[in-house]
Amino acid sequence: MWRRPAWQVLRQFVRHDSDTVASLVLERSMNRVQLLGRVGQDPIMRQVEGKNPVTIFSLATNEMWRTGDNEVSQGALLFLCALGDISQKTTWHRISVFRPGLRDVTYQYVRKGSRIFVEGKIDYGEYTDKNNVRRQATTIIADNVIFLSDGSVRDKV
């Protein structure tokens, strides 16, 4: 008679405890960015007092697409296609390199106009500018930088 209610109470406690443990398990997620583009400025190295140094540079990526209607005409096995207008958009990315070896090599060898492939994660932050105004900043924190030459891999850091 007493065993059954005690068992039920114990089961409820174990179920509640396992729900609590399950809620503490972190969900898996991913924050990965891959960019291929050209360097917009020579890298600079900065260090704030008491913090790690960082190499910073900008990277331009480019998108192209066609707009307008594609009209196809057919005549004696000849296909003509009106391409429409070609539009493009350049997006600038701020790249930050914190890893010591990668940071130093990037600072030494990356130059304006270099074609590089960057792998890393996107980070959003805030900073206060010289006029004490709070600003939002988006940066790519690089885990890997691959230097490219004429479309082929030349050197991997």
Residue pairs with C-beta under 8 A, 6 or more apart in sequence:
31 121
31 122
32 119
32 120
32 121
33 118
33 119
33 120
33 121
33 122
33 140
34 117
34 118
34 119
35 59
35 61
35 93
35 95
35 117
35 118
35 140
36 61
36 115
36 116
36 117
36 118
36 148
37 59
37 60
37 61
37 62
37 93
37 115
37 116
38 59
38 60
38 113
38 114
38 115
38 116
39 57
39 58
39 59
39 60
39 110
39 111
39 112
39 113
39 114
39 115
39 116
40 57
40 58
40 59
40 60
40 92
40 112
41 57
41 58
41 112
42 57
42 110
42 111
42 112
43 55
43 56
43 57
43 97
43 106
43 107
43 110
44 55
44 56
44 57
45 53
45 54
45 55
45 56
45 103
45 107
46 53
46 54
46 56
47 53
47 54
52 98
53 103
54 96
54 97
54 98
54 103
55 96
55 97
55 103
55 104
55 106
55 107
56 94
56 95
56 96
56 97
57 95
57 106
57 110
58 92
58 93
58 94
58 95
59 92
59 93
59 95
59 116
59 118
59 140
60 90
60 91
60 92
60 93
61 90
61 91
61 93
62 88
62 89
62 90
62 91
63 88
63 89
63 90
63 91
64 86
64 87
64 88
65 86
65 87
65 88
66 83
66 84
66 85
66 86
66 87
67 84
67 85
67 86
67 87
68 82
68 83
68 84
68 85
69 82
69 84
70 81
70 82
70 83
70 84
71 81
71 82
72 79
72 80
72 81
73 79
73 80
93 140
94 137
94 138
94 139
94 140
95 118
95 120
95 139
95 140
95 142
96 123
96 139
96 140
96 141
96 142
97 103
97 106
97 107
97 141
97 142
97 145
98 141
99 142
99 143
101 157
102 142
102 143
102 144
102 145
102 157
105 145
105 157
106 142
106 145
106 157
109 147
109 155
110 116
110 145
110 147
114 147
115 147
115 148
115 149
115 151
116 145
116 146
116 147
116 148
117 145
117 146
117 148
118 140
118 142
118 144
118 145
118 146
119 142
119 143
119 144
119 145
119 146
120 140
120 141
120 142
120 143
120 144
121 140
121 141
121 143
122 138
122 139
122 140
122 141
123 138
123 139
123 140
123 141
124 136
124 137
124 138
125 136
125 137
125 138
125 139
126 134
126 135
126 136
126 137
127 134
127 135
127 137
128 134
128 135
129 135
144 156
144 157
145 157
146 153
146 155
146 156
146 157
147 153
147 154
147 155
147 156
147 157
148 154
